[in-house]
């Protein structure tokens, strides 16, 4: 999905609440303190290559080095390039200032949940885009559930929105900040 498609998707979702959710998660990804400290993991059967590539692009285009992701793999081949050889053992070294971004459309297996829980205990910030997994969401500091029956946003589209929001360096103007504040205080506007 290119930037024009993401912009169109943002326009279509402007009144749904999805943009605010993805913006919040994108901003949370930016709190990672150092390059390589944004750890991205999926399930053993579904590695999140797509969102990892988009985050790398966003890190480069925005100049936000902390968005440079590290893909964690369940069984990395020994002969793979160094950036594709990072295994799950990397989580043992993770600590404060680092973020674990879990991308799992299917329910997270017990092994992943255990590793996420261990990482959380060492001070790692846990974020997730998932398919509606209550166990994973209970471990995450912030999560977006993209349920299969949601007609508005696909799992892939949610990943695009989050990565684009993470790399968005535009500061909202006074009116936009005031409108967001007013909406939080009064609730969303509903049309008749």
LOVOFI-450577 format. One record per residue: residue number from 1; x, y, z of N, C-alpha, C, O in turn. Coordinates in pm, whole numbers. Example, Ala and Ser with C-alpha at 12.3 -4.5 7.8 and 13.67 -1.06 7.14 Angstrom:
+-----+--------+--------+--------+--------+--------+--------+--------+--------+--------+--------+--------+--------+
| seq |   n.c1 |   n.c2 |   n.c3 |  ca.c1 |  ca.c2 |  ca.c3 |   c.c1 |   c.c2 |   c.c3 |   o.c1 |   o.c2 |   o.c3 |
+-----+--------+--------+--------+--------+--------+--------+--------+--------+--------+--------+--------+--------+
|   1 |   1319 |   -569 |    780 |   1230 |   -450 |    780 |   1320 |   -330 |    780 |   1424 |   -332 |    846 |
|   2 |   1285 |   -225 |    708 |   1367 |   -106 |    714 |   1290 |      3 |    787 |   1341 |    114 |    804 |
+-----+--------+--------+--------+--------+--------+--------+--------+--------+--------+--------+--------+--------+
end
This chain:
+-----+--------+--------+--------+--------+--------+--------+--------+--------+--------+--------+--------+--------+
| seq |   n.c1 |   n.c2 |   n.c3 |  ca.c1 |  ca.c2 |  ca.c3 |   c.c1 |   c.c2 |   c.c3 |   o.c1 |   o.c2 |   o.c3 |
+-----+--------+--------+--------+--------+--------+--------+--------+--------+--------+--------+--------+--------+
|   1 |     85 |   -117 |      0 |      0 |      0 |      0 |     90 |    123 |      0 |    174 |    139 |     89 |
|   2 |     73 |    210 |    -98 |    155 |    330 |   -106 |     96 |    443 |    -22 |    -13 |    429 |     34 |
|   3 |    168 |    555 |    -12 |    124 |    664 |     75 |     -7 |    725 |     30 |    -86 |    770 |    114 |
|   4 |    -33 |    728 |   -101 |   -161 |    781 |   -149 |   -276 |    692 |   -104 |   -383 |    742 |    -67 |
|   5 |   -257 |    562 |   -108 |   -361 |    468 |    -63 |   -385 |    482 |     87 |   -499 |    475 |    133 |
|   6 |   -277 |    501 |    163 |   -291 |    520 |    308 |   -367 |    649 |    335 |   -453 |    653 |    423 |
|   7 |   -337 |    756 |    260 |   -408 |    883 |    276 |   -557 |    866 |    247 |   -641 |    918 |    320 |
|   8 |   -589 |    795 |    140 |   -728 |    771 |    106 |   -798 |    691 |    216 |   -911 |    721 |    253 |
|   9 |   -730 |    589 |    266 |   -786 |    508 |    374 |   -811 |    594 |    497 |   -913 |    580 |    563 |
|  10 |   -717 |    683 |    528 |   -734 |    773 |    642 |   -858 |    861 |    625 |   -934 |    880 |    719 |
|  11 |   -877 |    913 |    505 |   -995 |    997 |    478 |  -1124 |    916 |    498 |  -1220 |    965 |    557 |
|  12 |  -1125 |    794 |    449 |  -1245 |    711 |    458 |  -1276 |    675 |    604 |  -1393 |    657 |    639 |
|  13 |  -1174 |    666 |    687 |  -1192 |    624 |    827 |  -1197 |    740 |    925 |  -1201 |    719 |   1046 |
|  14 |  -1197 |    862 |    875 |  -1185 |    981 |    960 |  -1287 |    986 |   1072 |  -1255 |   1034 |   1181 |
|  15 |  -1407 |    941 |   1050 |  -1511 |    954 |   1152 |  -1537 |    824 |   1230 |  -1637 |    815 |   1301 |
|  16 |  -1450 |    727 |   1218 |  -1476 |    596 |   1278 |  -1405 |    568 |   1411 |  -1444 |    475 |   1482 |
|  17 |  -1304 |    644 |   1445 |  -1226 |    615 |   1565 |  -1100 |    534 |   1535 |  -1010 |    527 |   1619 |
|  18 |  -1093 |    474 |   1417 |   -975 |    394 |   1381 |   -849 |    478 |   1374 |   -742 |    435 |   1416 |
|  19 |   -861 |    598 |   1320 |   -740 |    681 |   1306 |   -681 |    717 |   1441 |   -559 |    715 |   1459 |
|  20 |   -766 |    749 |   1536 |   -717 |    783 |   1670 |   -648 |    663 |   1733 |   -542 |    677 |   1796 |
|  21 |   -706 |    545 |   1718 |   -645 |    424 |   1774 |   -509 |    396 |   1712 |   -412 |    369 |   1782 |
|  22 |   -503 |    404 |   1578 |   -375 |    374 |   1512 |   -273 |    484 |   1539 |   -154 |    456 |   1548 |
|  23 |   -319 |    608 |   1553 |   -227 |    718 |   1586 |   -167 |    697 |   1724 |    -47 |    717 |   1743 |
|  24 |   -250 |    658 |   1820 |   -200 |    634 |   1956 |    -97 |    521 |   1958 |      7 |    531 |   2023 |
|  25 |   -127 |    412 |   1887 |    -33 |    300 |   1884 |     95 |    341 |   1810 |    205 |    305 |   1852 |
|  26 |     81 |    415 |   1701 |    198 |    463 |   1628 |    287 |    551 |   1714 |    410 |    540 |   1711 |
|  27 |    224 |    640 |   1792 |    302 |    726 |   1882 |    369 |    643 |   1992 |    481 |    674 |   2033 |
|  28 |    302 |    541 |   2038 |    362 |    453 |   2140 |    485 |    382 |   2084 |    582 |    361 |   2157 |
|  29 |    483 |    344 |   1956 |    600 |    281 |   1894 |    720 |    376 |   1896 |    834 |    332 |   1906 |
|  30 |    694 |    505 |   1887 |    801 |    604 |   1883 |    870 |    623 |   2017 |    976 |    686 |   2023 |
|  31 |    814 |    571 |   2125 |    876 |    591 |   2257 |    997 |    501 |   2278 |   1067 |    514 |   2378 |
|  32 |   1020 |    411 |   2186 |   1141 |    327 |   2192 |   1261 |    421 |   2194 |   1266 |    517 |   2117 |
|  33 |   1357 |    394 |   2280 |   1466 |    490 |   2300 |   1581 |    481 |   2200 |   1650 |    580 |   2178 |
|  34 |   1602 |    364 |   2140 |   1721 |    352 |   2056 |   1693 |    272 |   1929 |   1601 |    191 |   1925 |
|  35 |   1775 |    296 |   1825 |   1761 |    215 |   1704 |   1783 |     67 |   1737 |   1875 |     32 |   1812 |
|  36 |   1699 |    -18 |   1683 |   1709 |   -161 |   1710 |   1634 |   -204 |   1834 |   1620 |   -324 |   1859 |
|  37 |   1584 |   -108 |   1912 |   1511 |   -140 |   2034 |   1364 |   -164 |   2011 |   1291 |   -199 |   2104 |
|  38 |   1319 |   -146 |   1888 |   1181 |   -178 |   1852 |   1182 |   -321 |   1798 |   1220 |   -344 |   1683 |
|  39 |   1139 |   -413 |   1880 |   1142 |   -555 |   1847 |   1006 |   -596 |   1793 |    904 |   -574 |   1859 |
|  40 |   1003 |   -655 |   1675 |    878 |   -693 |   1610 |    873 |   -845 |   1602 |    967 |   -909 |   1554 |
|  41 |    763 |   -903 |   1650 |    750 |  -1048 |   1650 |    608 |  -1089 |   1612 |    512 |  -1016 |   1636 |
|  42 |    598 |  -1205 |   1553 |    469 |  -1264 |   1520 |    462 |  -1403 |   1580 |    531 |  -1433 |   1677 |
|  43 |    379 |  -1485 |   1523 |    368 |  -1623 |   1569 |    469 |  -1709 |   1492 |    523 |  -1664 |   1391 |
|  44 |    495 |  -1830 |   1538 |    590 |  -1916 |   1465 |    550 |  -1941 |   1320 |    636 |  -1965 |   1235 |
|  45 |    421 |  -1935 |   1291 |    374 |  -1962 |   1155 |    355 |  -1837 |   1070 |    329 |  -1848 |    950 |
|  46 |    367 |  -1720 |   1129 |    340 |  -1597 |   1055 |    429 |  -1484 |   1105 |    394 |  -1411 |   1198 |
|  47 |    545 |  -1470 |   1041 |    638 |  -1363 |   1078 |    592 |  -1232 |   1014 |    553 |  -1231 |    898 |
|  48 |    598 |  -1123 |   1088 |    546 |   -995 |   1039 |    644 |   -919 |    950 |    686 |   -808 |    984 |
|  49 |    678 |   -977 |    837 |    772 |   -914 |    744 |    720 |   -780 |    694 |    793 |   -681 |    686 |
|  50 |    592 |   -779 |    661 |    532 |   -663 |    596 |    542 |   -538 |    683 |    592 |   -435 |    638 |
|  51 |    495 |   -546 |    806 |    498 |   -428 |    893 |    642 |   -393 |    931 |    672 |   -275 |    952 |
|  52 |    729 |   -490 |    939 |    870 |   -463 |    969 |    931 |   -380 |    857 |   1005 |   -285 |    884 |
|  53 |    902 |   -416 |    734 |    953 |   -339 |    619 |    898 |   -197 |    619 |    971 |   -101 |    592 |
|  54 |    769 |   -184 |    650 |    710 |    -49 |    652 |    769 |     36 |    764 |    793 |    155 |    745 |
|  55 |    793 |    -23 |    879 |    855 |     53 |    988 |    997 |     95 |    952 |   1039 |    206 |    986 |
|  56 |   1071 |      9 |    884 |   1206 |     46 |    839 |   1198 |    163 |    742 |   1279 |    256 |    750 |
|  57 |   1103 |    160 |    650 |   1084 |    272 |    557 |   1047 |    400 |    631 |   1099 |    507 |    600 |
|  58 |    958 |    389 |    728 |    916 |    507 |    805 |   1033 |    563 |    887 |   1047 |    685 |    899 |
|  59 |   1116 |    476 |    941 |   1233 |    522 |   1017 |   1324 |    603 |    928 |   1374 |    708 |    967 |
|  60 |   1345 |    554 |    807 |   1434 |    622 |    715 |   1375 |    754 |    665 |   1444 |    856 |    663 |
|  61 |   1248 |    752 |    624 |   1190 |    873 |    565 |   1160 |    980 |    669 |   1163 |   1099 |    637 |
|  62 |   1131 |    941 |    792 |   1098 |   1039 |    895 |   1220 |   1088 |    972 |   1215 |   1193 |   1037 |
|  63 |   1329 |   1014 |    964 |   1447 |   1048 |   1042 |   1436 |   1005 |   1188 |   1515 |   1048 |   1272 |
|  64 |   1339 |    921 |   1218 |   1319 |    871 |   1354 |   1390 |    736 |   1367 |   1331 |    631 |   1340 |
|  65 |   1514 |    740 |   1409 |   1596 |    619 |   1414 |   1540 |    513 |   1508 |   1563 |    394 |   1488 |
|  66 |   1466 |    555 |   1610 |   1410 |    458 |   1705 |   1303 |    369 |   1642 |   1266 |    267 |   1700 |
|  67 |   1255 |    406 |   1523 |   1157 |    320 |   1453 |   1224 |    209 |   1373 |   1155 |    122 |   1320 |
|  68 |   1356 |    211 |   1363 |   1426 |    105 |   1290 |   1401 |    -27 |   1364 |   1452 |    -47 |   1474 |
|  69 |   1324 |   -117 |   1304 |   1282 |   -237 |   1375 |   1384 |   -350 |   1371 |   1471 |   -356 |   1284 |
|  70 |   1371 |   -439 |   1468 |   1446 |   -564 |   1470 |   1343 |   -676 |   1463 |   1263 |   -693 |   1554 |
|  71 |   1345 |   -751 |   1354 |   1252 |   -863 |   1338 |   1304 |   -981 |   1418 |   1416 |  -1028 |   1398 |
|  72 |   1220 |  -1029 |   1510 |   1255 |  -1147 |   1588 |   1193 |  -1268 |   1520 |   1075 |  -1270 |   1488 |
|  73 |   1276 |  -1370 |   1498 |   1230 |  -1489 |   1426 |   1237 |  -1610 |   1517 |   1326 |  -1622 |   1601 |
|  74 |   1144 |  -1699 |   1499 |   1136 |  -1820 |   1580 |   1245 |  -1920 |   1545 |   1297 |  -1988 |   1633 |
|  75 |   1279 |  -1930 |   1419 |   1382 |  -2026 |   1375 |   1463 |  -1963 |   1263 |   1450 |  -2002 |   1147 |
|  76 |   1547 |  -1865 |   1296 |   1624 |  -1799 |   1191 |   1732 |  -1891 |   1133 |   1802 |  -1958 |   1209 |
|  77 |   1744 |  -1894 |   1000 |   1850 |  -1976 |    941 |   1988 |  -1918 |    973 |   2006 |  -1797 |    972 |
|  78 |   2082 |  -2004 |   1000 |   2217 |  -1960 |   1037 |   2286 |  -1886 |    924 |   2371 |  -1801 |    950 |
|  79 |   2252 |  -1916 |    799 |   2320 |  -1853 |    686 |   2248 |  -1726 |    637 |   2286 |  -1669 |    535 |
|  80 |   2145 |  -1683 |    708 |   2072 |  -1561 |    670 |   2158 |  -1439 |    702 |   2248 |  -1447 |    787 |
|  81 |   2133 |  -1325 |    636 |   2202 |  -1201 |    672 |   2179 |  -1169 |    820 |   2079 |  -1212 |    878 |
|  82 |   2270 |  -1095 |    880 |   2266 |  -1068 |   1024 |   2131 |  -1012 |   1070 |   2081 |  -1052 |   1176 |
|  83 |   2071 |   -922 |    994 |   1945 |   -862 |   1037 |   1826 |   -959 |   1028 |   1718 |   -930 |   1079 |
|  84 |   1847 |  -1072 |    963 |   1742 |  -1174 |    953 |   1773 |  -1298 |   1037 |   1705 |  -1400 |   1027 |
|  85 |   1877 |  -1288 |   1120 |   1920 |  -1399 |   1204 |   1889 |  -1377 |   1351 |   1934 |  -1453 |   1437 |
|  86 |   1811 |  -1273 |   1382 |   1782 |  -1242 |   1522 |   1670 |  -1333 |   1570 |   1559 |  -1331 |   1517 |
|  87 |   1703 |  -1412 |   1671 |   1606 |  -1509 |   1722 |   1535 |  -1459 |   1846 |   1555 |  -1347 |   1891 |
|  88 |   1451 |  -1544 |   1899 |   1371 |  -1511 |   2016 |   1456 |  -1491 |   2142 |   1410 |  -1432 |   2240 |
|  89 |   1580 |  -1539 |   2140 |   1668 |  -1518 |   2254 |   1694 |  -1370 |   2280 |   1730 |  -1331 |   2391 |
|  90 |   1677 |  -1287 |   2178 |   1699 |  -1142 |   2193 |   1608 |  -1084 |   2302 |   1642 |   -984 |   2364 |
|  91 |   1493 |  -1147 |   2324 |   1401 |  -1098 |   2426 |   1460 |  -1107 |   2567 |   1424 |  -1029 |   2655 |
|  92 |   1550 |  -1202 |   2589 |   1613 |  -1215 |   2721 |   1696 |  -1093 |   2756 |   1711 |  -1058 |   2873 |
|  93 |   1750 |  -1027 |   2654 |   1834 |   -909 |   2674 |   1753 |   -780 |   2680 |   1806 |   -676 |   2719 |
|  94 |   1627 |   -785 |   2642 |   1544 |   -664 |   2632 |   1512 |   -607 |   2769 |   1499 |   -680 |   2867 |
|  95 |   1500 |   -475 |   2774 |   1470 |   -410 |   2900 |   1403 |   -275 |   2879 |   1349 |   -247 |   2772 |
|  96 |   1407 |   -194 |   2981 |   1344 |    -62 |   2977 |   1392 |     18 |   2857 |   1509 |     12 |   2818 |
|  97 |   1300 |     93 |   2800 |   1334 |    175 |   2684 |   1318 |    102 |   2552 |   1328 |    162 |   2446 |
|  98 |   1291 |    -29 |   2559 |   1269 |   -106 |   2438 |   1121 |   -142 |   2428 |   1048 |   -141 |   2528 |
|  99 |   1079 |   -172 |   2307 |    939 |   -202 |   2280 |    929 |   -335 |   2207 |   1004 |   -361 |   2114 |
| 100 |    835 |   -418 |   2250 |    803 |   -541 |   2179 |    669 |   -519 |   2111 |    566 |   -502 |   2177 |
| 101 |    671 |   -521 |   1978 |    551 |   -502 |   1898 |    509 |   -638 |   1846 |    575 |   -694 |   1758 |
| 102 |    399 |   -691 |   1899 |    350 |   -823 |   1862 |    244 |   -805 |   1754 |    145 |   -734 |   1773 |
| 103 |    264 |   -871 |   1641 |    169 |   -865 |   1530 |    122 |  -1008 |   1506 |    196 |  -1091 |   1452 |
| 104 |     -2 |  -1035 |   1547 |    -52 |  -1173 |   1541 |   -200 |  -1173 |   1507 |   -285 |  -1142 |   1591 |
| 105 |   -230 |  -1209 |   1385 |   -370 |  -1214 |   1342 |   -443 |  -1330 |   1409 |   -561 |  -1319 |   1442 |
| 106 |   -374 |  -1441 |   1429 |   -431 |  -1558 |   1498 |   -395 |  -1550 |   1646 |   -310 |  -1471 |   1686 |
| 107 |   -459 |  -1631 |   1726 |   -430 |  -1634 |   1870 |   -283 |  -1664 |   1894 |   -224 |  -1749 |   1827 |
| 108 |   -225 |  -1594 |   1988 |    -84 |  -1615 |   2021 |    -68 |  -1748 |   2093 |   -142 |  -1778 |   2186 |
| 109 |     29 |  -1830 |   2050 |     53 |  -1957 |   2119 |    112 |  -1932 |   2258 |    165 |  -1824 |   2286 |
| 110 |    101 |  -2032 |   2343 |    149 |  -2018 |   2481 |    295 |  -1975 |   2488 |    331 |  -1893 |   2572 |
| 111 |    379 |  -2030 |   2400 |    521 |  -1993 |   2401 |    543 |  -1844 |   2378 |    630 |  -1783 |   2441 |
| 112 |    465 |  -1787 |   2291 |    476 |  -1642 |   2265 |    424 |  -1564 |   2385 |    486 |  -1466 |   2427 |
| 113 |    312 |  -1605 |   2441 |    256 |  -1535 |   2557 |    352 |  -1538 |   2675 |    365 |  -1438 |   2746 |
| 114 |    420 |  -1649 |   2696 |    518 |  -1659 |   2804 |    633 |  -1562 |   2782 |    677 |  -1494 |   2875 |
| 115 |    682 |  -1555 |   2658 |    793 |  -1463 |   2628 |    750 |  -1318 |   2641 |    827 |  -1234 |   2689 |
| 116 |    628 |  -1287 |   2600 |    575 |  -1151 |   2614 |    566 |  -1115 |   2761 |    604 |  -1005 |   2801 |
| 117 |    515 |  -1206 |   2842 |    503 |  -1181 |   2986 |    640 |  -1160 |   3049 |    657 |  -1069 |   3131 |
| 118 |    738 |  -1242 |   3012 |    875 |  -1225 |   3064 |    931 |  -1089 |   3026 |    993 |  -1022 |   3109 |
| 119 |    911 |  -1049 |   2901 |    962 |   -919 |   2855 |    895 |   -805 |   2930 |    961 |   -708 |   2967 |
| 120 |    768 |   -816 |   2953 |    696 |   -711 |   3027 |    753 |   -697 |   3168 |    767 |   -586 |   3219 |
| 121 |    786 |   -809 |   3230 |    840 |   -807 |   3367 |    977 |   -738 |   3374 |   1016 |   -688 |   3480 |
| 122 |   1051 |   -736 |   3263 |   1182 |   -670 |   3263 |   1172 |   -523 |   3224 |   1274 |   -455 |   3211 |
| 123 |   1050 |   -473 |   3203 |   1031 |   -332 |   3174 |   1011 |   -298 |   3028 |   1005 |   -180 |   2993 |
| 124 |   1001 |   -398 |   2941 |    978 |   -375 |   2799 |    833 |   -330 |   2780 |    742 |   -385 |   2842 |
| 125 |    813 |   -230 |   2696 |    678 |   -187 |   2661 |    621 |   -285 |   2559 |    686 |   -315 |   2459 |
| 126 |    501 |   -334 |   2585 |    438 |   -433 |   2497 |    324 |   -366 |   2421 |    232 |   -310 |   2480 |
| 127 |    332 |   -372 |   2289 |    227 |   -319 |   2201 |    184 |   -431 |   2107 |    263 |   -521 |   2078 |
| 128 |     60 |   -426 |   2061 |     13 |   -534 |   1975 |    -93 |   -488 |   1876 |   -174 |   -400 |   1904 |
| 129 |    -89 |   -551 |   1761 |   -200 |   -551 |   1666 |   -236 |   -698 |   1655 |   -154 |   -781 |   1614 |
| 130 |   -359 |   -731 |   1692 |   -398 |   -871 |   1696 |   -537 |   -890 |   1640 |   -606 |   -794 |   1608 |
| 131 |   -576 |  -1015 |   1629 |   -706 |  -1049 |   1574 |   -816 |  -1061 |   1678 |   -920 |  -1121 |   1652 |
| 132 |   -795 |  -1004 |   1796 |   -893 |  -1014 |   1903 |   -856 |  -1119 |   2005 |   -941 |  -1199 |   2045 |
| 133 |   -731 |  -1121 |   2047 |   -679 |  -1221 |   2140 |   -677 |  -1162 |   2281 |   -589 |  -1082 |   2312 |
| 134 |   -773 |  -1198 |   2367 |   -780 |  -1137 |   2500 |   -657 |  -1163 |   2587 |   -621 |  -1077 |   2668 |
| 135 |   -593 |  -1278 |   2573 |   -474 |  -1306 |   2654 |   -359 |  -1215 |   2615 |   -291 |  -1160 |   2702 |
| 136 |   -336 |  -1199 |   2486 |   -231 |  -1109 |   2440 |   -262 |   -966 |   2480 |   -174 |   -894 |   2527 |
| 137 |   -385 |   -925 |   2461 |   -424 |   -787 |   2495 |   -410 |   -759 |   2644 |   -382 |   -646 |   2683 |
| 138 |   -428 |   -861 |   2729 |   -413 |   -841 |   2873 |   -267 |   -817 |   2911 |   -240 |   -756 |   3014 |
| 139 |   -175 |   -863 |   2829 |    -32 |   -842 |   2855 |     19 |   -712 |   2794 |    122 |   -660 |   2837 |
| 140 |    -51 |   -661 |   2696 |     -4 |   -543 |   2623 |    -36 |   -415 |   2697 |   -140 |   -403 |   2762 |
| 141 |     54 |   -319 |   2687 |     28 |   -186 |   2740 |    -73 |   -113 |   2652 |   -153 |    -33 |   2701 |
| 142 |    -69 |   -141 |   2522 |   -164 |    -84 |   2428 |   -178 |   -184 |   2313 |    -80 |   -243 |   2268 |
| 143 |   -301 |   -201 |   2266 |   -326 |   -298 |   2159 |   -444 |   -253 |   2075 |   -534 |   -184 |   2122 |
| 144 |   -442 |   -295 |   1951 |   -556 |   -276 |   1861 |   -599 |   -414 |   1815 |   -521 |   -492 |   1761 |
| 145 |   -727 |   -442 |   1838 |   -784 |   -569 |   1794 |   -852 |   -548 |   1659 |   -940 |   -463 |   1645 |
| 146 |   -811 |   -627 |   1561 |   -872 |   -623 |   1428 |   -940 |   -759 |   1410 |   -880 |   -856 |   1367 |
| 147 |  -1067 |   -760 |   1445 |  -1142 |   -886 |   1439 |  -1175 |   -923 |   1296 |  -1200 |   -835 |   1214 |
| 148 |  -1175 |  -1051 |   1264 |  -1202 |  -1096 |   1127 |  -1335 |  -1047 |   1072 |  -1350 |  -1031 |    951 |
| 149 |  -1434 |  -1024 |   1159 |  -1566 |   -981 |   1113 |  -1577 |   -829 |   1099 |  -1685 |   -778 |   1067 |
| 150 |  -1468 |   -755 |   1124 |  -1471 |   -610 |   1112 |  -1468 |   -572 |    964 |  -1370 |   -598 |    895 |
| 151 |  -1573 |   -511 |    918 |  -1585 |   -477 |    776 |  -1509 |   -349 |    740 |  -1486 |   -323 |    622 |
| 152 |  -1471 |   -269 |    839 |  -1405 |   -142 |    809 |  -1258 |   -154 |    774 |  -1211 |    -94 |    677 |
| 153 |  -1185 |   -231 |    853 |  -1039 |   -236 |    838 |   -990 |   -380 |    837 |  -1029 |   -460 |    923 |
| 154 |   -907 |   -412 |    741 |   -845 |   -545 |    736 |   -723 |   -545 |    828 |   -675 |   -440 |    869 |
| 155 |   -674 |   -662 |    858 |   -555 |   -674 |    942 |   -436 |   -605 |    875 |   -358 |   -536 |    941 |
| 156 |   -423 |   -624 |    746 |   -314 |   -561 |    670 |   -327 |   -409 |    672 |   -228 |   -339 |    691 |
| 157 |   -447 |   -357 |    652 |   -469 |   -212 |    651 |   -436 |   -151 |    788 |   -380 |    -42 |    794 |
| 158 |   -471 |   -220 |    895 |   -440 |   -169 |   1029 |   -289 |   -156 |   1048 |   -243 |    -59 |   1108 |
| 159 |   -213 |   -252 |    998 |    -66 |   -245 |   1008 |    -13 |   -124 |    932 |     78 |    -56 |    979 |
| 160 |    -70 |    -99 |    813 |    -28 |     17 |    734 |    -58 |    147 |    809 |     25 |    237 |    812 |
| 161 |   -176 |    156 |    867 |   -213 |    277 |    939 |   -123 |    301 |   1060 |    -84 |    415 |   1086 |
| 162 |    -91 |    196 |   1132 |     -4 |    209 |   1251 |    136 |    252 |   1210 |    193 |    343 |   1269 |
| 163 |    194 |    186 |   1109 |    330 |    220 |   1069 |    335 |    362 |   1012 |    432 |    434 |   1037 |
| 164 |    233 |    403 |    935 |    230 |    539 |    882 |    217 |    640 |    995 |    282 |    745 |    992 |
| 165 |    135 |    611 |   1094 |    120 |    701 |   1209 |    249 |    712 |   1288 |    282 |    819 |   1338 |
| 166 |    323 |    602 |   1299 |    450 |    605 |   1373 |    550 |    698 |   1307 |    627 |    765 |   1376 |
| 167 |    550 |    701 |   1176 |    646 |    784 |   1104 |    599 |    925 |   1074 |    674 |   1004 |   1017 |
| 168 |    476 |    958 |   1113 |    420 |   1090 |   1085 |    485 |   1193 |   1177 |    457 |   1195 |   1297 |
| 169 |    569 |   1277 |   1122 |    639 |   1377 |   1203 |    568 |   1512 |   1205 |    615 |   1607 |   1268 |
| 170 |    456 |   1520 |   1137 |    378 |   1643 |   1136 |    320 |   1665 |   1275 |    263 |   1574 |   1335 |
| 171 |    337 |   1786 |   1326 |    276 |   1821 |   1454 |    138 |   1878 |   1429 |    122 |   1967 |   1346 |
| 172 |     38 |   1827 |   1500 |    -96 |   1881 |   1481 |   -102 |   2028 |   1522 |    -39 |   2069 |   1619 |
| 173 |   -178 |   2105 |   1447 |   -194 |   2245 |   1477 |   -284 |   2267 |   1597 |   -342 |   2172 |   1652 |
| 174 |   -296 |   2392 |   1637 |   -376 |   2427 |   1754 |   -521 |   2382 |   1737 |   -579 |   2325 |   1829 |
| 175 |   -579 |   2407 |   1620 |   -719 |   2369 |   1597 |   -739 |   2218 |   1606 |   -837 |   2172 |   1664 |
| 176 |   -646 |   2142 |   1550 |   -659 |   1996 |   1555 |   -648 |   1947 |   1698 |   -724 |   1860 |   1740 |
| 177 |   -553 |   2001 |   1775 |   -538 |   1961 |   1915 |   -662 |   1999 |   1995 |   -707 |   1922 |   2080 |
| 178 |   -716 |   2119 |   1969 |   -836 |   2164 |   2038 |   -956 |   2076 |   2002 |  -1037 |   2042 |   2088 |
| 179 |   -968 |   2039 |   1875 |  -1078 |   1952 |   1832 |  -1069 |   1815 |   1898 |  -1171 |   1760 |   1941 |
| 180 |   -949 |   1760 |   1907 |   -931 |   1630 |   1973 |   -969 |   1639 |   2120 |  -1035 |   1551 |   2175 |
| 181 |   -924 |   1749 |   2184 |   -957 |   1768 |   2325 |  -1108 |   1779 |   2343 |  -1164 |   1715 |   2432 |
| 182 |  -1173 |   1859 |   2260 |  -1319 |   1876 |   2270 |  -1392 |   1743 |   2248 |  -1490 |   1715 |   2316 |
| 183 |  -1344 |   1663 |   2154 |  -1408 |   1534 |   2129 |  -1391 |   1440 |   2247 |  -1483 |   1365 |   2280 |
| 184 |  -1276 |   1443 |   2311 |  -1255 |   1358 |   2428 |  -1346 |   1401 |   2544 |  -1397 |   1317 |   2619 |
| 185 |  -1366 |   1531 |   2556 |  -1447 |   1583 |   2667 |  -1596 |   1560 |   2640 |  -1670 |   1518 |   2729 |
| 186 |  -1639 |   1586 |   2518 |  -1783 |   1582 |   2487 |  -1827 |   1453 |   2419 |  -1947 |   1423 |   2416 |
| 187 |  -1734 |   1377 |   2366 |  -1768 |   1256 |   2289 |  -1775 |   1289 |   2142 |  -1778 |   1407 |   2106 |
| 188 |  -1779 |   1189 |   2058 |  -1780 |   1212 |   1913 |  -1913 |   1274 |   1867 |  -2017 |   1253 |   1929 |
| 189 |  -1905 |   1349 |   1758 |  -2026 |   1406 |   1698 |  -2098 |   1296 |   1621 |  -2035 |   1217 |   1550 |
| 190 |  -2226 |   1291 |   1635 |  -2308 |   1193 |   1564 |  -2399 |   1268 |   1469 |  -2461 |   1368 |   1506 |
| 191 |  -2408 |   1219 |   1347 |  -2498 |   1283 |   1251 |  -2639 |   1231 |   1271 |  -2658 |   1119 |   1319 |
| 192 |  -2737 |   1312 |   1233 |  -2878 |   1273 |   1249 |  -2920 |   1172 |   1149 |  -3035 |   1129 |   1150 |
+-----+--------+--------+--------+--------+--------+--------+--------+--------+--------+--------+--------+--------+
end
